[in-house]
């Protein structure tokens, strides 16, 4: 028994050093050497200053910007220091209230548009930080953004199609539009 | 489902199939000490380690010694995780200045990581310092996985050997599994993940400006720092404007790699692999899903290799693979079909080239329905429990299948080591049932299965349902248990049932709306995790010891062949009947009741 105790403690110390300190440090060293951009949060730089992360969504409610997924992070949406989904069940009245609230806000900002709302635009993401929306959700918002910015609808739709990320290697995942990058591009249009 | 959806699933299954044989053969060689590179270059270091730790690698252990060594090692591992959480404010690598974790949460997390469950009552980025994530949690990710693999290897030796008392040396199996299997695979996977965008840094959280400043309501604080109340006792809210976003980062990639490979599942961030820094792209998603099923699947081949009859390993693999595909189909179907109650509100859930459609609540755009449903199925089939979407928001039946997969006992690939030893126990039950039907003494792999083995096997299959059902019953009967529920009605009951299923099966995923970071749930689930792990491991090792002592009997005309399609069907039937009988009534009260109410329009 005591032999086991001594061996257990010595083994635990060894594995703590190897897998708990040396291994993460080695990965960090290699990551910082070969992938510094990714390893530090995929920050978007403008003039050397960060203006956001390509991977972390930001909240938008102004009609002249594209809006992203709903976010259920606490205590405010898109809190990137406290990721979380809504965890609302499929028959929970709070889910219907959330979806109805988003649809109402979209319709108020764009009264002429009575098309059904793409599902990702009316629901919360799993992380609360989803940087993307579907191309359908972007095109749905194009008329509102065009009007708010006094741009032609064709111009806005061209901007969207230029920002669609296809399936990875043509196969994996879903086509998507990065909301922050699209909005940064909108602000750059003159 | 779309053609692309089928293609993505086929690619995933094909990649698993391709890797089973090479990795399985390599692992068999590792545990048998036959890897030439290791023997030439690494053996001296390995022997030095044994000398320093007071271990004689040549001294083999009886099953009782093997079990004792494993239990003592896991006990000290859990104590270390507890201590590091309690002491983290006084330790380095804590740039956000997090305080000590509460005693009940520390206990729960210590048990959770030592038992390879990796249930998370805490939220990573608001609770754990970088040191705790690395030196406490990452370490257990490795050694709890290696412990499970060691127990499996001991059981396999029980079948492979005859007329001996010993099963191998736990310290040697632990060391080799960690250093030669888990560590190299983790290093490669971690770097691939960083390339896709997973963070790996020791710097403090980053602050970036918001493109559009954010207005939101916060409770106003009075002079004493408490929330101010108005005349009616409601909190007074005030408008706050944020111009910046604080972004949590950290040494995530190194932990995520082993979290997937070791069927651990405890995320670096609260949202687990739904978080864009934990799983940034569809390719990272593919790699992480592959990693979580890779070792459990390959161990089937290791098994066949070590008992010198590869057909037996493939038969077990076939049973697991068929069940996985059969369980995947309903999850994909119901999630893609979406929520009829949302369609009424004017939501478009149809799949097209421009959107994935389906039930997107709690899912990420880049993964859509196909990869979210695939992940949910695979993570609960194996005992991984990491998530890339929130299972609590799945449709009733889409969420029921992952729950049932855990209740089956985590044997559809299951945990590293634990999945296969669990399945081999079911194989013993299957040959026993067959033996009763044809009136012969049951045998498996040339070993007679007698009363002692059957008693132990009965314990192994009866304990998990007992833990789940009794735990759930206690929780729904107490105020402390009911108060954790976040969704009303049948779904709230399902949250509790899911939590106890996950803890008993050492899975770790959750219907995460449940507020489980309370003294009641931290304690109850902690106890269930302990029993769910060690009350199975000890009888499994007892079976291993009893089998090793037996002589092998030659195959005769009366032997039931256990590598045939007939046996695969018998094995699947045994698993499904035991799982369905134990859990159908309780599932009827939760997800099935919710499904009926949903299609009725409520």
Interface residues (C-beta under 8 A of the other chain):
Chain A: X1 X3 X4 X5 X6 X7 X8 X9 X10 X11 X12 X14 X15 X16 X18 X19 X20 X21 X23 X24 X26 X27 X28 X30 X31 X32 X34 X35 X38 X39 X40 X41 X42 X43 X50 X51 X52 X53 X54 X55 X56 X57 X58 X59 X60 X61 X62 X65 X69 X75 X76 X77 X78 X79 X80 X81 X82 X83 X84 X85 X86 X87 X88 X89 X90 X91 X92 X93 X95 X96 X99 X100 X103 X115 X116 X117 X118 X119 X120 X122 X123 X124 X125 X126 X127 X128 X129 X130 X131 X132 X133 X134 X135 X136 X137 X139 X167 X168 X169 X171 X172 X173 X174 X175 X176 X180 X183 X184 X187
Chain B: X4 X7 X8 X11 X49 X52 X53 X54 X55 X65 X68 X69 X72 X73 X75 X76 X77 X80 X123 X125 X126 X134 X135 X136 X138 X139 X141 X142 X143 X171 X174 X175 X178 X179 X183 X186 X187 X190 X191 X194 X195 X196 X197 X198 X199 X200 X201 X202 X203 X205 X206 X208 X209 X210 X211 X212 X214 X216 X218 X242 X245 X246 X247 X248 X249 X251 X253 X254 X255 X257 X258 X269 X270 X271 X274 X275 X276 X277 X280 X281 X282 X283 X285 X286 X338 X339 X341 X342 X345 X346 X347 X348 X349 X352 X353 X354 X355 X356 X357 X358 X359 X360 X361 X362 X363 X364 X365 X366 X367 X368 X370 X371 X372 X387 X388 X389 X390 X392 X393 X394 X395 X396 X486 X487 X488 X489 X490 X491 X492 X494 X511 X512 X513 X594 X597 X598 X602
